[in-house]
Amino acid sequence: MSDHNITATSRNDEGKGASRRLRRSAQIPAIVYGGDVAPQSIQLDHEKTWVASQNEWFYSSILSLDLDGKVQKVLLRDMQRHPYKQQIMHLDFQRVNENQAIRVAVQLHFLNEDKSPAGKSAEVVVTHELTEVTISCLPKDLPEFLEVDLSQLDVGTIIHLSELKLPAGVEIPELKLGKEHDLAVVIAKHGKEEVEVVEAPEAAEVPAAKVAKKDEPKKDDKK
């Protein structure tokens, strides 16, 4: 587990007005909570935090939060973004107890798909049914991501949650709920399915002599 540091300062002003002022001054309003300590309002530099947020570890790693010179271990639990601007609106951090298991959603990294029998076939479609999975472990055992080796993937193969290789001390809580929760992670199947094409019946030809010519004027009777 790598050590990732972020810096914050405490703040006393709260409310929507205070948050707007912070954002205008290129700061991010945030809160840190959990453990035996009361929740605390904090603020972070937007530019530095934005750069950090471009990395996968920002979302699934234990972070060392330097708050007013004192470091505490935290997890990012929520991030609010602006609808269309490249701006972080608010962050929630949870304090971490090194001796208590945590649940975290980590990304899946799919390896060697292009080298697999399925990946080499133009007629096979490989779908990634899941891109992340929630795991449980002690903070010291938390991986930044899980690798899924697809080098042996063949057509008709389905890789389930129970088949993922997990680091020591890591488990998937979902699997304890029963076989129906052993979800598919990767599926390789034929992309071209034969579809029976039903052609519309051709319109029957009607002799021209039998077609009523409604617009043709009738001939006058002989007088």
N, C-alpha and C positions, 0 to 999 in steps of 0.2 A: 504494500500500500504506500503510494507516494505521498509526500507532504505538500499540500497546497495551501498557500497563505493568502488571506485577504484582510484588508485593514478597514476599520470602521471607528466612528466616534459616537458617543452617546448624545442624546438630544432630549430636551425637556418640553419643547413646544410640540403639541400634537394637534390633530384635526386636519380637515381638508385644506384650510387656508395655509397652514404651516407646511403641508406637503407640497402645495403648489409653489410656495416660495422656494422650497428646497430644490424642486425640479428646475425652476428658472435659474438657479445658481449652480446647475450641473451636479446636483447631489441626488441620491436615491433614498427616499424614506424606507425604513425597514424595521423589522422587529425580530428579536431573538427571545425564545421562550423554552420551557422545559426544565427538567431537573428539579432541584430543591430551591431554585432561585426564581424570583418573580419575573414576569416578562419585562423586557426593556426595549424602549424605542431607540433606534440607532440610525445612522446615516452613512452612506458610502459614496465615494467618488464615482460618478457615472462612467467616465471614460475608461478608467482602470477596470471597473466591474464589467463593463460591456466587452472589453477585450477578453477577460476571464470567461465570460459567458459563451464565447465562441468555441470553447473546449468542452469535450464530453465529460471530463472529470468534474466540471463545475456542478453537474447535476447528480452525480452518483458516487462521489467520493467524500470522505471525511475532510472537512475544511478546517484549517487553523484560523480562527477568527481573532485577530488582534484588535481588541476593543479597549481603547484608551490605555494601551500598553500592556494589557493583560490578555493572554492567549487562552481561548477556550475552544474545544472541539465541537463542531456543529455540522448539520446537514441542511442543505437547501430543501425546503419543503414546498415552497410555492413562489412563483414568479408571475407578476402581472406586467404585460407588455402593452405599449400603445398600439391601437388598432392598425395604424399605417406608418407611423414614424419609427425609426430605429432608436427607440427609447424604452428603458426599463422603468416602469411606474412604481413598483413596490416589490419587496422581497421578504419572505418569511424564512427564518433559520430556526432549527431545533437543536438544543443542546444535546450532546451525546454522552451517555455513561459508558465508559470503556468496558464495564462488566455486565452490561445488559445487551441482549440481542436486539438488532434493529431490522426493520423491513425496508428494503430499498428496491426500486425498479432500475435495473441495469440494462444497457444496450447489448444486443447480440451482434457479434461480428462474424459474418459468413465467409469462410475461407475455402479456396480451391474449387469453387463451383465450376470455373471454366476448364478445369482439368478432369472433371468427373465424366463418366459415360453419359449422364444426362445433359451436362453442360455442353458436351461436344456435339450433341445431336440437334439438328435444326428442327426436328419434329417434336421435340420435348420442351414443355414449358415448366420452368421451375418457379414456384411461388413461395415467398416468405410470408407465412401466415402470421407470424409474430416477429416484431423487431426489438422487443424488450421483454423482460421477464422479472417478476418480483421475487426476490430472494430474502432469506433470513440468515443472519450470522452476527457474530460479535464484530464491533467496529474494526478491530485489528485484522479481521479476515475479509473485509469488504473488497471485492475486485472492482476495477473501474468498468469492466465489461466481461462478457462471456464469449469464448470462441466456439464456433460451430464448424467442424471440419466436414466439408461436403465432397471430399475427394473420391469417395466410394458411392456417391449418389447415382442411382440408376433409375430408369423409367419404372414407374409403379411404386417407388419408394416413398414412404412417409416417415419423417423423423418427428418423434413426440418429445414432450417435455422430459419424460422419464429417461430419455436417451442422451440428454445433454451431460457433458462431462463437467462436473462442478469441482472447484477447488476445495481443499480440506476445510472443514468447518462451515461450509455453505450448503444450504438446503432450499428447496422450493416448497413453501407452505401449501401451495395449491394441490400438490400431489397427495397430501394427507386427507383430502376431502373425498377421495374415491376415484375409480378408474375413469369416470366420465369427465374428470377434470384434467386428465392427461392429454392436453390439447396438442394438436398438430402444430409443429413449428415450420417444417418445410415439406412441400409436396412436389413430386416430379411426375408429370403425366403427359400423355400425348396431346399436343396442341391442336392437331387436325382430327376432328371427329367427322365420320361419314354422315352426311345428312341426306335423307331421301328427298329428292326434288320431285314434286308432283307438278307436272305441267298442266296448265289450264286447257280444257278441251277446246279444240278449234271450233269456231262457229260454223254451223252447217251452211253450205252454200244453197241459196234459194234461187231457182230459175228466174231470170229477169222477167219472164212473161207473167209470173205469179205475184210480182210485186205491185201493189196498188199504187198507182200514180195519182195521188190525191190532188196534186196541183195541176194536173193536165186537164184542160177544158174538154167537156164532152162535145162530140160532134152533133151538129144540128140534125134532127130527123128530116127525112126527105118529105117535101111537100107535094 
